[in-house]
Amino acid sequence: MKLKIYLKTLVFATGMVLGLSACFAPQAVIRMEPAADQKVRWDYGQAIVEQSVDSLFGRAAFDHAEKDFLIFNVDITNLSQSDQLVAPEQFYLTTNTGTRYFAIDPEKELFSMEVRENVREANAKNAAVLAGVVAVAAVTAAVVSEVNDKDNNNNSNNNNNEIRNNRNNDNTNLFLSVPLVINSASESAVQANVGPFEPNAPTIRERGFWMDYTLRKTTLAQGEKVRGKVLFRRQDALRDFLLMVPVEKSVFSFGFKQKVFQPE
């Protein structure tokens, strides 16, 4: 009988594993190439689209795709005699339908990360305080219990006759001294579960990436240049699109063709 139940359980578990394994598909692989009408230079296998607009010079190249993001390298050089503000949150992808997909704002992303980190830190501190309170309560309860036991023993030695006549009262006192005692093993277990939160996040979700590697809002003086990575949410359905880079009154238009490969 037990063998039949075991075999049924094994068959069911195997079916569940096979069913779940069929639910996961490989992540699609993204490749980009510049549109045919773009001026392109190659650098170590990377196609870089170049444009001059008014007194500005710009370049854009597809870097790679993450699970949720498309990442481009963009640089802008100011050749004019006036200051030019480069604001990556104004960059966008667009198609012939006119739909716009705006770039992620590094400043907002950094703000959100700081908020989340502060919440995690507060939660960790609260958990540590709670563990400390539990530990103190456990020690206090143990001390109180020990004192009560000593008092009861002294009273027993001095009042044997009275104790024999009042056993019910002594039993009541004994029960009152027991329930709050927590052993040291339980206390250690509580403390072991308290620790700093270490998020296992990908590189693009780390603060340093957004601070040091992305293209951030910058005012360019004459002759100055800014460069960095610009991130968009993945749009696997797009095929031909333009990466629009407005800088003050000038607008760069970099054409790309997206190819999506689905591994089998």
C-alpha distance (Angstrom), angle and dihedral (degrees) to the residues before:
residue distance angle dihedral
M1 . . .
K2 3.81 . .
L3 3.82 90.0 .
K4 3.81 91.2 55.4
I5 3.80 91.8 50.2
Y6 3.81 90.3 48.4
L7 3.81 92.5 50.5
K8 3.81 92.1 48.4
T9 3.80 90.6 50.3
L10 3.81 91.4 48.2
V11 3.80 92.5 50.2
F12 3.81 91.3 47.9
A13 3.82 92.8 48.5
T14 3.81 91.6 48.1
G15 3.79 90.6 50.5
M16 3.80 90.7 50.4
V17 3.81 92.2 51.0
L18 3.80 92.6 48.8
G19 3.80 91.4 46.1
L20 3.79 93.4 50.6
S21 3.80 92.9 45.4
A22 3.80 88.8 57.1
C23 3.83 90.2 56.0
F24 3.81 95.5 65.4
A25 3.80 118.8 79.9
P26 3.83 125.6 -173.0
Q27 3.79 116.7 -98.9
A28 3.80 112.3 -97.6
V29 3.81 115.2 -106.4
I30 3.81 116.1 -127.0
R31 3.79 125.8 -149.8
M32 3.80 127.1 177.2
E33 3.76 132.0 -162.5
P34 3.79 128.6 -179.2
A35 3.79 118.1 -101.8
A36 3.80 115.1 -97.9
D37 3.82 94.2 -107.4
Q38 3.82 95.1 55.6
K39 3.80 127.3 105.3
V40 3.80 104.9 -120.3
R41 3.78 136.1 -169.9
W42 3.79 122.9 -175.2
D43 3.78 126.0 -136.4
Y44 3.83 119.5 179.1
G45 3.79 93.2 -31.4
Q46 3.78 95.7 -43.2
A47 3.81 118.6 117.8
I48 3.81 109.7 -138.9
V49 3.79 119.8 -163.3
E50 3.82 114.2 -148.2
Q51 3.79 130.3 -161.9
S52 3.78 139.7 169.0
V53 3.80 116.6 -150.5
D54 3.80 119.4 -179.9
S55 3.81 103.5 -48.1
L56 3.79 95.7 -22.6
F57 3.78 130.7 94.7
G58 3.81 120.1 -154.5
R59 3.78 139.1 -179.3
A60 3.80 131.6 -171.2
A61 3.80 133.0 -176.6
F62 3.77 134.5 172.5
D63 3.80 109.9 -113.1
H64 3.80 106.4 -177.4
A65 3.80 144.7 -61.0
E66 3.78 126.1 -103.7
K67 3.78 126.5 -165.0
D68 3.81 91.9 -84.4
F69 3.80 104.7 11.5
L70 3.79 145.7 64.9
I71 3.80 110.2 -147.6
F72 3.81 124.4 -156.4
N73 3.79 132.0 -178.5
V74 3.80 112.0 -133.8
D75 3.79 131.9 177.6
I76 3.80 130.5 -179.9
T77 3.82 127.7 -166.1
N78 3.79 121.3 -162.3
L79 3.82 110.7 -140.7
S80 3.80 94.5 164.8
Q81 3.79 127.1 97.7
S82 3.81 94.3 -118.0
D83 3.80 133.7 67.4
Q84 3.80 116.6 -90.6
L85 3.82 124.7 -158.1
V86 3.81 116.2 -141.5
A87 3.82 110.6 -161.8
P88 3.84 113.3 177.4
E89 3.81 93.7 -165.9
Q90 3.82 86.2 70.6
F91 3.82 92.9 58.0
Y92 3.78 115.9 101.8
L93 3.79 145.5 172.3
T94 3.79 117.5 -124.0
T95 3.80 140.4 175.7
N96 3.79 135.1 -159.7
T97 3.82 88.1 -82.4
G98 3.79 90.0 67.1
T99 3.81 95.3 -121.0
R100 3.80 112.9 147.1
Y101 3.81 127.1 -149.0
F102 3.79 108.6 -167.9
A103 3.79 125.7 -146.8
I104 3.78 120.6 -107.6
D105 3.80 112.7 -96.3
P106 3.84 108.6 -123.5
E107 3.82 91.9 -155.4
K108 3.81 92.5 55.3
E109 3.79 90.6 44.8
L110 3.81 91.4 52.6
F111 3.81 90.6 48.0
S112 3.81 91.3 51.0
M113 3.80 91.0 48.5
E114 3.80 91.3 51.6
V115 3.80 91.4 50.0
R116 3.81 92.0 49.4
E117 3.81 91.7 47.1
N118 3.82 91.8 51.0
V119 3.81 90.4 50.7
R120 3.82 91.2 49.4
E121 3.81 91.1 48.4
A122 3.81 92.2 49.7
N123 3.80 91.4 48.6
A124 3.81 91.1 50.1
K125 3.82 91.7 50.2
N126 3.80 91.8 47.6
A127 3.79 90.2 50.8
A128 3.82 90.4 49.9
V129 3.81 91.6 50.1
L130 3.80 90.9 48.6
A131 3.80 90.8 50.6
G132 3.81 89.5 50.1
V133 3.80 91.7 50.9
V134 3.81 90.6 50.5
A135 3.81 90.9 48.9
V136 3.83 93.0 49.0
A137 3.79 90.8 47.2
A138 3.80 90.1 51.1
V139 3.82 93.0 50.5
T140 3.81 92.2 45.2
A141 3.78 91.7 49.8
A142 3.80 91.0 49.7
V143 3.82 92.0 50.6
V144 3.80 92.6 47.2
S145 3.79 90.2 49.0
E146 3.81 92.0 50.2
V147 3.82 92.3 49.1
N148 3.78 91.2 48.7
D149 3.80 90.8 50.0
K150 3.83 91.4 52.1
D151 3.79 91.8 47.7
N152 3.78 90.7 49.9
N153 3.81 91.2 49.8
N154 3.82 92.1 50.3
N155 3.75 91.4 48.5
S156 3.79 89.3 49.2
N157 3.81 92.7 54.7
N158 3.80 93.5 47.0
N159 3.78 99.3 40.1
N160 3.79 108.7 34.1
N161 3.77 93.6 145.2
E162 3.79 93.0 49.5
I163 3.82 92.3 48.6
R164 3.78 91.5 51.9
N165 3.79 89.4 55.0
N166 3.82 94.8 45.5
R167 3.82 106.4 40.8
N168 3.78 92.7 139.6
N169 3.82 91.8 58.7
D170 3.83 91.4 49.2
N171 3.80 91.3 51.2
T172 3.79 90.0 52.7
N173 3.83 91.5 52.3
L174 3.82 90.6 49.0
F175 3.79 93.1 53.8
L176 3.81 91.1 49.9
S177 3.82 91.7 56.4
V178 3.84 98.2 51.2
P179 3.86 114.8 59.3
L180 3.85 100.3 66.0
V181 3.82 96.4 56.8
I182 3.87 113.7 113.8
N183 3.78 118.3 -175.8
S184 3.82 123.5 -128.3
A185 3.82 92.2 -109.3
S186 3.81 90.4 62.1
E187 3.79 90.3 47.9
S188 3.82 91.6 51.9
A189 3.80 90.7 49.5
V190 3.79 91.0 55.0
Q191 3.81 92.7 49.8
A192 3.81 92.9 46.0
N193 3.81 90.7 59.7
V194 3.80 92.4 56.9
G195 3.80 117.6 85.8
P196 3.82 144.3 119.9
F197 3.79 116.2 -64.3
E198 3.79 109.2 -111.2
P199 3.79 108.6 -168.6
N200 3.79 113.2 -153.7
A201 3.78 94.5 -143.1
P202 3.83 130.6 162.0
T203 3.80 118.2 -106.1
I204 3.79 95.2 -99.4
R205 3.79 89.3 58.1
E206 3.79 93.0 56.6
R207 3.79 120.3 99.4
G208 3.80 94.3 -127.1
F209 3.80 92.3 60.8
W210 3.81 93.1 57.0
M211 3.79 93.1 42.4
D212 3.78 100.0 47.8
Y213 3.81 110.4 18.3
T214 3.79 107.3 38.4
L215 3.77 124.8 82.4
R216 3.81 104.0 -104.3
K217 3.79 131.2 -166.5
T218 3.81 107.0 -73.2
T219 3.80 137.7 168.5
L220 3.80 110.2 -137.8
A221 3.77 121.4 -151.0
Q222 3.80 120.7 -155.8
G223 3.81 110.7 -57.1
E224 3.79 94.7 9.4
K225 3.79 124.6 129.1
V226 3.81 134.1 -158.7
R227 3.78 127.9 -167.3
G228 3.78 139.2 170.9
K229 3.77 146.5 120.5
V230 3.80 122.3 -57.3
L231 3.80 119.2 -159.2
F232 3.79 130.8 -153.7
R233 3.78 131.1 178.1
R234 3.79 110.5 -98.4
Q235 3.79 114.9 -92.3
D236 3.80 104.1 -173.4
A237 3.80 92.3 171.6
L238 3.81 92.8 64.7
R239 3.79 119.3 97.0
D240 3.81 109.3 167.4
F241 3.79 117.2 23.2
L242 3.79 144.4 149.1
L243 3.78 126.0 -121.3
M244 3.81 102.2 -143.1
V245 3.81 116.8 -157.3
P246 3.82 112.7 -175.8
V247 3.80 116.1 -167.1
E248 3.79 112.7 -177.5
K249 3.84 104.0 -57.0
S250 3.81 94.8 -18.0
V251 3.82 124.1 85.4
F252 3.80 128.6 -161.2
S253 3.80 117.7 -152.9
F254 3.81 115.0 -161.1
G255 3.82 115.1 -175.2
F256 3.81 121.5 -145.8
K257 3.78 137.9 174.2
Q258 3.80 116.5 -146.3
K259 3.79 123.1 -148.9
V260 3.79 120.6 -167.2
F261 3.80 119.7 -160.3
Q262 3.80 119.1 -168.0
P263 3.84 111.6 -156.5
E264 3.79 115.4 -138.2
